[in-house]
């Protein structure tokens, strides 16, 4: 046993660990409770392979928006325009493919460029002209809602026939050629690689803590944590492997999540974002270009909104005038439920993904139960306020 381990044993240490880190574990506990509840109420329908795949595809566009929104919230700003930016960009993609006859991949590249331009426009208003982000993006919400209706006013809903584009949110990665075992082998191999990567990263992080004399949990508790995480990955991968495998949506979200997590935790830009969110004046005095970092965050957010619009349009296989309605609410709620601090300076995109799963599991489960849409909004609102109140109280006690 390493000399720096916490030597209090077994269940006592586990209870102490849960109590001290309740804020970090609460969202995982909430997600497990939600899944168990809906599995019970739907007689197992919630955890079927088809529904889990459907849940992943439904959550894709919200996850992309929430990842980008986490950066904005860490910086103590907000972006209310992302919903209709997503809807507008999705509509432009549909128009380019169906009316202009442009290849879907070129259309996607053009739409991402449009998202970048939108981010530059809003970011410059905030950073160079000093217009508050709330006002800038509220105006953007109106502007891009109008733009969405304008580009679709002659055609209404546009059906997208491009199979490659529609596969982004409806397709699955193909299995290994020539293999037919009755389940998706590649999905299980991806799960195995995922477990190895998670365990390796956690072991490495633990060793670094020990090296620099930070307190760590005992070996039995650490092993229990790794076994629990590995079991979750195995169960999810087995469920997906028994259906059609890993959806392309999960691959896209996974790549974006990895990239943003690396940026926030392993680069100077990430440290600058956290530093500005914690104390922007101190960051400025330390030589950080606060305006440029903030501009990057708004450009990033709008590009992510463009990706979300592509995924949503692909999911529906059409562009509609109502696309984007309340998307920003789900993204903001997911970020806060995932532990992003209301006061800024704190947040993880990996935890934000759990917040997305909480929000979308609620939506999916209530839809399966036939709960009225008005009641669904009320339930999500209650969960949201509980999560934020818990965060505020936890941080107040920590001080």
ROKE-188347 format. One record per residue (C-alpha): residue in one letter; x negated, y, z negated. Coordinates in steps of 0.001 Angstrom, whole numbers, plus 500000, padded with zeros to 6 digits. Layout:
// residues N
AXYZ/...
// end
This chain:
// residues 399
X500000500000500000/X498617503413500991/X497598505603498098/X499885508423499212/X503063506379499386/X505962507100497164/X505892504034494875/X509353504203493447/X510964501009494581/X513735499718496715/X517251500978496376/X516290503710493936/X513925505285496416/X516404504851499252/X519067506648497233/X516639509421496352/X515599509696499989/X519205510004501131/X519947512631498482/X516919514781499321/X517504514535503050/X521291514455503065/X521458517281505590/X519334515350508088/X521181512059507564/X524725513450507314/X525269513660511071/X524146510045511540/X526462508934508755/X529307510955510308/X528688509378513712/X528712505846512276/X531917506574510322/X533613508011513420/X532659504992515517/X533833502525512874/X537119504404512419/X537958504535516135/X536862500933516663/X539328499941513932/X542153502154515185/X541759501008518812/X541382497305517941/X537816497270519213/X538571499263522356/X536214502086521399/X533083499886521404/X533772498034524623/X531014498190527233/X533248500075529681/X534191502736527132/X530619503252525894/X529496503783529506/X532421506158529980/X531499508015526787/X527911508501527987/X529080509867531328/X531622512144529626/X529006513474527202/X526346514145529846/X527230517706530825/X527839518721527182/X524469517246526167/X522661519227528854/X524373522460527801/X523747521786524100/X520022521144524631/X519657524519526330/X521897526203523758/X519704524945520914/X516840527154522104/X519138530178522295/X520515529586518783/X517054529011517296/X516168532478518611/X519264533874516853/X521054534683520112/X524096533129521749/X525251532469525316/X529022532466525836/X528808532399529626/X527440528869530084/X530827527208530603/X531834529247533616/X528249529443534890/X528423525636534975/X531830525697536674/X530674528289539223/X527454526421540034/X529371523169540443/X531756524874542850/X528868526317544874/X527337522827545135/X530659521464546439/X531016524293548971/X527452523840550239/X527998520104550785/X531500520183552236/X531771523533554036/X528154524234555015/X527252520592555614/X524081520844553532/X522421517681552210/X523310517042548547/X519715517232547328/X519088520557549042/X522424521792547657/X521315520796544158/X518011522682544602/X519872525809545762/X522270525620542813/X519379525298540343/X517821528398541905/X521143530229541492/X521147529189537825/X517649530627537426/X518715533941538984/X521703534130536633/X519404533504533683/X517037536232534829/X519926538682535190/X521306538026531703/X517897537666530083/X516687540996531471/X519812542733530180/X519086541371526707/X515304541801526608/X514684544895528732/X517848546953528361/X518583545868524793/X522188544827525463/X523196542364522688/X523337538756523866/X526904538412522626/X528069541324524816/X525943540326527827/X527147536733527886/X530739537608527036/X530690539833530111/X529064536938531967/X531921534673530903/X534405537035532577/X532211537583535641/X531580533922536417/X535127532903535627/X536220535409538231/X533491534239540615/X534631530620540210/X538236531549541073/X537026533733543953/X535001531042545734/X537832528503545363/X540815530781545989/X541152529783549670/X540615526059549240/X541636525271545670/X540149521997544463/X537358520722546736/X536879516961546992/X533209515944547201/X532671512883549449/X528863512654549091/X528100509274547501/X524599510200546338/X525882513297544560/X528826511500542966/X526560508698541743/X524794511137539387/X527657510899536883/X529351507720538029/X526507505432539062/X524147503099537205/X520483502293537652/X520100499094539712/X518852495902538100/X515584494190539015/X516018492818542572/X516593489086542813/X517513488700539119/X520990487488538203/X521223486394534569/X524777487502533926/X523590490721532260/X521557493790533258/X517958492729532494/X516397496120533246/X518594497756530599/X517255495374527948/X513687496028529086/X514300499784528845/X515647499240525332/X512538497249524381/X510254500001525712/X512348502571523817/X511927500659520557/X508165500393521078/X507898504133521770/X509985505079518727/X508071502784516371/X504711503904517769/X505552507603517391/X506880507136513846/X503850505095512770/X501538507722514259/X503414510541512489/X503280508604509203/X499527508060509483/X498972511753510190/X500949512653507063/X498887510246504987/X495677511618506523/X496555515148505406/X497881514047501993/X501555514634502680/X504078512593500729/X505557509640502614/X508131506984501806/X506991503534500712/X506284500804503244/X509529498854502555/X511681501971503089/X509740502948506218/X510123499444507628/X513856499522506799/X514213502799508724/X512458501335511773/X514586498184511648/X517791500262511442/X516823502463514399/X515708499439516427/X518980497639515674/X520997500605516947/X518980500713520180/X519380496941520654/X523150497047520113/X523652499970522525/X521430498407525195/X523116495010524855/X526563496583525201/X525440498474528316/X523645495417529735/X526840493400529475/X528572495925531764/X526667497663534577/X523562498850532787/X522282502340532027/X524214505196533700/X522199507704535724/X523668510363533428/X521769508825530502/X518539508890532515/X518977512572533405/X519811513563529819/X516950511407528499/X514381513087530754/X515606516578529805/X515698515655526108/X512136514310526218/X510880517413528044/X512523519902525684/X511544517949522586/X507919517870523762/X507983521585524547/X509408522547521151/X507113520313519105/X503865520083521051/X503336523411522834/X502591527009521931/X505851528079523551/X507764525848521141/X505939527292518151/X506664530791519438/X510382529979519722/X510531528738516123/X508388531675514939/X510615534259516625/X513736532578515248/X512267532620511742/X511047536230511839/X510869538041515164/X509058541061513743/X506330538925512198/X506011537010515469/X505657540310517363/X502928541477514977/X501157538139515475/X500829538851519186/X503794536853520486/X505570538414523466/X509074538138522035/X510773539555525127/X509183537071527531/X509922534089525284/X513539535213524946/X513770535726528709/X512495532163529201/X515198530832526870/X517988532566528826/X516576531364532170/X516335527862530730/X519922528035529484/X521352529063532835/X519387526388534705/X520721523833532228/X524212525226532836/X523673524676536569/X522650521059535893/X525707520634533665/X527904522002536465/X526394519507538901/X527021516621536483/X530604517720535792/X531425518141539492/X529815514769540188/X531836513191537378/X535136514474538781/X533935514080542379/X535466517487542944/X535182521179542091/X538197522740540360/X539137526309539336/X539432525186535690/X535920523739535462/X533906525283532628/X536797526043530293/X535594525779526657/X532305524077527663/X530383526657525650/X532388525805522525/X531421522134522670/X527777523061523302/X527599525522520398/X529445523182518045/X527160520279518989/X524053522336518253/X525301523432514837/X526597519977513917/X523151518696514907/X521543520881512248/X520582524057514089/X520538526790511440/X523111529558511649/X520354531955510567/X518030530808513359/X514499529420513275/X515541525792512678/X516820523162515084/X515900519998516974/X517172518956520379/X517110515304519274/X519517516128516443/X521600518205518831/X522161515051520889/X523647513391517792/X525919516424517429/X527036515912521037/X527828512266520324/X529867513304517265/X531931515807519272/X532392513576522298/X533109510447520210/X535894512385518510/X537294513431521887/X536968509957523393/X538412508176520363/X541378510508520041/X542099510139523758/X542142506359523361/X544573506748520459/X546794509110522464/X546338512047520078/X547861515287521377/X545330517760522821/X546360520499520385/X545593518213517455/X542252517306519036/X541194520954519042/X542212521308515396/X540257518215514331/X537119519373516165/X537477522818514608/X537704521319511116/X534629519121511712/X532742522144513032/X533480524388510052/X532635521590507601/X529267521065509297/X528375524773509278/X529569525242505677/X527462522233504627/X524430523740506380/X524878527142504729/X525332525632501276/X522335523321501694/X520044526154502669/X521338528357499851/X520533525622497323/X517087525114498863/X516287528764498175/
// end
